[in-house]
Amino acid sequence: MRVAMIGTGYVGLVSGACFADFGHTVTCIDKAKDKIDALNAGEIPIYEPGLQQLVAKNVDEDRLYFTTEAEEAVRNADAVFIAVGTPTRRGDGHADLTYVYQAAEEIAHLIEGFTVIVTKSTVPVGTGDEVEAIIAKANPQANFAVVSNPEFLREGAAINDFKRPDRVVVGTENEEAVKVMRELYRPLYLNETPILVTKRRTSELIKYAANAFLAVKITFINEIADLCEKVGGNVQEVSRGIGLDNRIGGKFLHAGPGYGGSCFPKDTLALSKIGADADVDLKIVNSVIEVNNRRKSKMADKVIEFMGGDVSGKTIALLGLAFKPNTDDMRDAPSIDIVARLQEAGASIRAFDPASMKEAEHAMTNVLFCDGPYHAIENADAVVIVTEWDQFRALDLDRVHNLLKTPKVIDLRNIYDTDYMSERGFTYTSVGRAY
């Protein structure tokens, strides 16, 4: 099939490359000429494992194209995906749909024959109705259907998530559009991937509900971690104990410094605003937002307390800055709040992250960004593990011990064993493990 992908951000680029790898002909469209020029030169603007190779393969095999000109690609497309950004709107927390509606307006004048318009961007309930109205008003003769097809891509594992999803959600009551969507995702048939067809508004709500529920799990186990520290429990064992219950499951039950990234903070806030607009008080979602926001700076307070209550004049080494491993995404990363609070308390910060330091330079100031973990640790008074990159899981601990002024380690991701670290001569603390 022929696909036009409007937007070459994270979702658009990954989705476009994966559809091309399914065998479809995909044209990715973006107004940013520098981005399109870079993509045509083989440069990938985001860090995502395997994406550069996937893009190169499908470009070489003439299935994947990049352009700033939408006309030909949209006119020939069986399906046009809207995969533009929907950032939090400044001032009120609602999702900003400016780019979605602009894309709809432009598409309206270009489509020919029956065309499925697919909202891949994360959008509030009712957005599909507005997209449909925009296109119908701009081109009354247009033969089209608007479908909601939310993405469920995890940064760092996006290609696998697209090709081996738990489910594909398709929101439409148009049978012809359903046929087109089933054909687009037909390669997933061999994996017996469920395709859930719902009404459009239900589909739009599924994405927000899914992300909010996962945010609830993260926030819940973080609060249990706090309780474990007070009463002598071990949050990792609690997580395993409840996660083995099939009704709960073990995923997203890892205690840490709070969630961040491009999805959970934005989507929980947007869902809260959707509820408020509908006069529904989403108390659980609102509490999750509040607790998670507090937790990030609370982790800095944990560091300060561990350092004897005073970090003024101290040098703290941070390992990991991105909100999670295998990404360079710094949006709402806990490290931002941790650094700001430690600096406010008088500490100097040295930091290293394998992928996100360029992005981190825009998110924090007065930080010495280092060439590697040992460079960051050298002559520091303590090291804080903020992001659980694989390369931090097996550090040369003798070298770490020798490089630190004082052998203090604050492990906010629980990647080391407490007894082992004590045996190696470290003063060590972690999250939610009293033993």
NUDO-99752 format. One record per residue (C-alpha): x, y, z. Coordinates in steps of 0.02 Angstrom, whole numbers, plus 50000, padded with zeros to 5 digits. Layout:
# NUDO-99752
XYZ...
This chain:
# NUDO-99752
500005000050000500495018249983500705028050144501025046450176501705050350350501485068550403502845072150530504585064750551504715065650740504875050350849503205042450808503175047250624504945041550586504825024950678503085021150609503595025950432505155015250435504215000350506502785001550381504085002150243504904986750316503204978150306503314980850117502264996550097502865011850003503035025950129503395044450105503805054150263503415072650250504035086850357504105105750335505815106650417506965106350265508535103850371507775088250448507265081150280508975085050206509795076150353508665060950334509035060050148510875060550194510635045750311510685055850473509405050850604508845065250718508385054350867509245040750966508315024350946509215007550938509114999650765508225014250682509675020450576509935003150502508065000850471507915017550383509455014550276508844997250224507145003350166507835018750079509045007449984507604995949935506555010649871505145009049997505505024050108505625042250051505815059150136505185075650067504545092950112503265092249971501635083850021500615085149862501135069849763501315058349913499605062849985498725062349817499325044549785499135038149963497925024750021498205030950198498865047550265499505047150443499545062650551501035060150667501445077950719501815084050894500465087451023501465096051162500695102051323499925119051294500745132251398499705139051539498305126251551499025108751523497905104151377498675095751225499115108351090498255102450930498865116550818499965105250712498635091850697497345104050632498585112350514498995095250442497145091550419496885107950328498325104350209497825086350178496045091450133496575100149973497725086049914496805069549935496085060749782494955045549784494505036549945495855040550073496015035150254496615049350366497425041750520497795051250680499365042950749499755057550863499125056351041497575067251041496145070951162494435063351142493475071551000494995076850899494525064950758492825073350746493665090250724494905083450595493435076250499492515092850506494045102650448494315091550296492465091050250492345109950260493925112950160493505100150026491645095550024491925083249881493275073349971492995054549991493855050050154493725042450327494605048250485495295034250592496105034450764497615022950776498565026950936500395022150955501075012151101502945013951068504195013551210505735024051181507225012451169506144997851110505055006250979505444995250829505044979350924503474987350994502874991950819503264975050743502724964350890501364974350976500194968151111498764974951008498314986950868496884998950906495845005550761494495018250797493205019850658491465014150607491895014950422492044997150355493075002250204494305010950320494414995350428494904985250274496284997550233496954997150412496914978150417497904977550255499194989850323499454978950476499244962250386501074957150416500644956150601499394942350564500764929150579501064934850758499184933550791499174951650849497424956750907496684971050808495404979850916494124989650815493175002550917492265018750895493445033250863493205042051030493505025851124495125023151029495705040751071495385037551255496285020651258498015028451236497775040751379497015027451493498465015451458499825028151495498925034551650498755016851718500605013351693501015029851778499925024251923500935008051939502585017451941501975030152068501185016752178502785006552192503785022352227502665025952375502845007852433504735010252419504625024952540503645013952660504914999852644506305011552697505355016352854504774999152910506244988252857505574980652696506334977752524505364985352380506134973752251505464958652344503784967252368503734970652180504114952652140502854946552267501424956552194502034955652014501904936752012500034939152032499384938051853498074951051892499444963751928500984958751826502774963651859503044977151728503184995451784503434990151965505244996051979505525009352110506545024452060506595043352047504915045151959504315044451780504775056751643504915057151454503805062951314502245052851356501795049951538501965067851603501085075251451499725062051439499265061251623499105080151626498075080151465496935066451534496685076751692496145091551584494995080551479494175074951641494005092651705493225098251541491965084051556491645088451739492425072051798493665073351941495025060551901495705060052078496895045452053497675053251898497815070151983498655062252135499885052952025500405069251941500645077852108501605063552189502755061052039503175079552029503665079552212504685063752199506005070552081506615084052198506355072052343507715061152267508905075752278508435077752460508865059352482510605062852415510815077952528510265067952680511455053852635512875066652626512555071952806511285085452768512485097252681513165096452503513805114252496515505114052413515335095552372515525088052199514175075552149514385064051998512795059351906512765043751798511315044751676510305059951626508975053751504507315048851582507665030551538509045020451453509195018251264508555035651226509205053351222507545060551279507735073451418505915079051423505365079451606506845068551653507055066751842508875071851823508335089751783507495092151952508855082652043510235093451970509285109652004508965104952186510755099452218511435115252139510245125552245510985116852397512735121952343513375106352255514405105752096513825093151966514845082051851513805070951736513885057851600512555049751492512925038551341511655047251228510805062551301512175074951346511865085951194510035087051242510485089351425511475104951384509815113251341508965107051500510235111451635511615124151665513285124651756513535105951738515205098451687514765085451554516095071951554516825059851427516345044051520515755037351689517495036951766517855054651709516265060251797516695050551955518485056851969518735067252128516855067552164516215066452342514835054352290514085046252137512225045552100511535032751977510035041151897509745031051737510005012151726511055011151568511814993751546513575000651553513275006751730512774989351790514534982351786515684996751831517454993051885517064995752069518884995652123519195009752001517635018952060518205017152242519925024152201519265038752099517995045052227518545056552367517375046952480516655030052425514825035052430513565028352304511725033352294510865020852179509175027752126508855012752011509324998352127510524990652002511784984852134511604972952280511714981452449512784968052534513964967052385514254985752385514584985552572515834971452550516734981752417516974995852541515615007852486514425017852591512895013752489511055017952485509655013952362507775015952345506565006152454507824993452518508094993952705509154978152694
